[in-house]
Every structure is written in structure tokens, then in C-alpha cells.
């Protein structure tokens, strides 16, 4: 007697399970980091795929570009960057939290993870033989930094990019009227000749947009 097909368990597609599990793990890692270091992380969930793609849009698709990611977290933006990078490109990610850094090394073996403070960006690039960067993508909570820290890091960003590189960061729509967000916008306009705000990604939690900045003023 043959078994009734209805008695067999319905298998969940392996890829669907893996993606769901990876997403849940990434969210837990991100929340754990936020609880460990509330002064260093300005969100409680990773960037959505839509926001990640918007930030990664500044990454060149041709040549052998060098891309630096500041505050990659669980790597949601890292994945979008990697999807654009051509063969021969280099992708460095500077992450301060040691647990996050270990998580990135485990889940994204192709990523060059640098466990360090972005305040030392210039020295980190020199140590790794990086003389020029084509794009810098930031996941840092800039509103949590004082103006002096913002200016210091952005000066190093500008020096690394030169006149032709591009810097991208994000902001939350609900925070736009807040003093810290206004100060950051003013700092960006001081540090770059061109600062553009993109469309809003409403499918992010909370809704967000990107700043795309070109031509560092100090270069």
C-alpha cells in the first residue's frame, strides 16, 4: 500500500528558510549592539533593502573601485554594495563594535572588516595601502556626534575621496526638524560643495533618505 501524499510533511524551500533565518539573526545582532552601545548606534533595526540599495547607488560598477563603508552594522548595506562591485574592486568596512565585526567576518567572508574607530580613518587607510577611495558609504549615527567629531571625520572622508569621489549617508525623515539633524546638514554643506537629498524610502523603519555629497570643500 502506497503512502498517502497528503501524509508527507510539506518541505519549506531551503533558500526561503535560510534568508528568513539570516534576517532574524541580523536583526537580533543589531538590537543587541544597540543595547550594548546606545550612544554609538542610532537605530534599532538594520537598513531595509530599499535604503541599502539607495546608499549603494554611489558605488561605481566599472573599473577597480575602492569603497569604504563606515559603521556597516550587520551588513545590510554591505550586501547592496557587493552586488554592484565589479571584479577587482576592494570593499573595506570600518566597524567599532567587536561583536558586530566578528559577525561580519563570519557572514561576509569577502568583506575586508576593519575593527576600529572611524575617527582614525586616515591612519587606517594608510596602514592598508589605500591612497584613494572612490566611494564612502556611511551607516553612522551622525546626530549622536558633536560638531567637532563630525567635522574631523568628514575632513578625513574628503581627503580620502579627493575631488571625484562620492560620499553617501542617510537621515530619518522624522528627525529632520531636530537640532542635531539640522546641525549635521549644516556641517555637510560646509564640508562639501554639493549636497543632495534623495527620495524618501518609506519602506524603511523609520522612513529614511540619503545624502549624496560630492566635491569636498577642503580638497
N, C-alpha and C positions, 0 to 999 in steps of 0.2 A: 504494500500500500504506500503510495507516494504521499509525502507530507503536503499539507495544505499550504500554498504560498502565503496565505494570509497569516499563518502562524510564525513566519520568519520575521525577525526584527528588521525594521527599516533602517538601513545604514545612512548616517549623516555624511554628506560629502566631506572627504578629508580636508580639502582646501578650505571649505567654509568653517570647519571646526578650528583649523589652525589659525585662520585670520581672526576669528572671534576670540580665541584664547589669547592670541598675541595682543589684541586690542585691550582686553581686560587687564592683562599683565602690565601693559604700558600705562594704563590709567592708574593702577594701583601704585606703580613705581613713582609716577608723577605726584600723586596725592601724598605719598609717604615723604617725598622730598620737600613738598610744600609744608608739611607738618614739622619736619626736622629743621627747616631753614625758612621760616615765614618772611624774613627780611631779605631773602635772595630770590624768591620765586613769587611772581605777581599774579599767578593764576592757579586754578585747582584742577584743570584738565589740559591735556595736550592740545596743540593746534589741530583744527579739523583738516581734512584732506583738501578742502577748498582753499583755506587760508594758506596752507603749506604750499600749494601749487602757485598761489599768487606771489608769495615771497620768493619762491624758487624761479620765477619767471625772469629774474635778472641774471641768471646763470647762463653763460654762453654755451651754445650747442656745438660749436665747431672749434677746431684747434686743440690746444692742450692747456685749458684754463686752470688756474689755481683759485679755489673757492675756500673761504674761511667762514665757518659757522660759529657764532658766539652764543653760548647757552643753548645747546641742542636739546637738553632735556632727555626725553625718551626716544627722540629720533624721528618724530613725525615729519618735520621739515627736512631732515636728513634724507629720508626716503624720496621726497619730491625732488631734492637736489640731485641725488644719484640717478634718478630717472632721466634727467636732462644731460648729464655729463657725458661727453664723448670719450672714446678710448684715449688713454694717455693723460687724462685730467688728474688733478690732485684735490682732495677734499679733506681739509683739516677741521676738526670740531673742538673748540675750547670749552671744557666743562669743569666747573669748580667743585661740584658735589661728587665725592669719591664713589658713592653708591651708584649714582647715575652714570658715571664714567665706566664703572665695571659693567653695568647693564648694557651700555652702548657697545663695548668691546665684545660682549657675548652675543648680542643680537645683530650687530652690523660689523662683521669682521673686515669689510673693505674700507671702513671709515678710519681715518687717522685721528684717534682720540688723544687730545692733549689735556691732561688733568691739571688745570692751572687757573689763575685769576686773569680775567681779561684786562685788568689794569696793567699787566705785564706783556701786553700783546706784542709790542715792538721787539722786545727781547726774545719772546717765544719764536717769532718768525725768523729772527737772525739765527737762533740756535738750530733751526731746522732748515736753514739754507734757502729761505723764501725771500727773494728780493722784491718781488712784485706780486700783487694779488689782483685778480680780475673782478671778483665779486665778494662782498662780505654780507652775509645774511645774519640778522640778529634775532634771537628769541629772548633777549634780556629784558627784565622789568625796569626800564629806564626811569619810570616815575618814582621808583624807590631810591634812586641815586640822587645825591646832591648835585648842584650845577657844576661844581669843580670836578667831580668824578666823571660826569657826562662829558665835559669838555676835554678832560685828559684822555679818556678812551677814544672819543671821536677824533681827536687830533692824531692819535696813533692809527686809527682807521683810515683817515685821509692820507696819511703818509704812505701807508701800505698800498692804497688804491692808486695813487697818482692821479693825473688829470683824466684818465679814461676809464677807470674802474667805477663800479656802481655799488652803493650801499642800500640795503633794504631792511626795514624794521617794521613793527606793527604797533597799532594802537587800538584801544577799545572805544567804541562809539559812545558808550555811556559816560566815559571818563573825559571826553573832550572839554567840557566846561571847567573841569577841576584845575586848580592852580598848578599842580605838579605836571599835568599833561600840557598845559599852556607853556610852562617853562621849558619843557622838552622840545616843543615845536619851535620856540624862540631860539633855543640852542642849536637845533638843526639848521635853521635859517642863517645863523651866524657862521656855522661851520661848513655849509655847502652853498654853492651858487644856485643850485636848482633843487628844490624840494617839492615833490609831487605826492598828493594823496590819491590812492586808488579808490575804486568802488568798494562798497561795504560788502563783507561776506556775512550774510545774515544767518547762514547755517553753521556759524561758529558759536561756541559758548564761552563768554558772551560775544555778541556780534563785533567784528573787528575789520580793520582795513590795513593797508600797508603804506608806509612812507618809502618812496623811491628817491634816492638822493644821488646827485652827480656833481662833478667838479668841486672837489674840496677847496674851500677858500684859501687855505694856508699853502696850497701846492702851487 
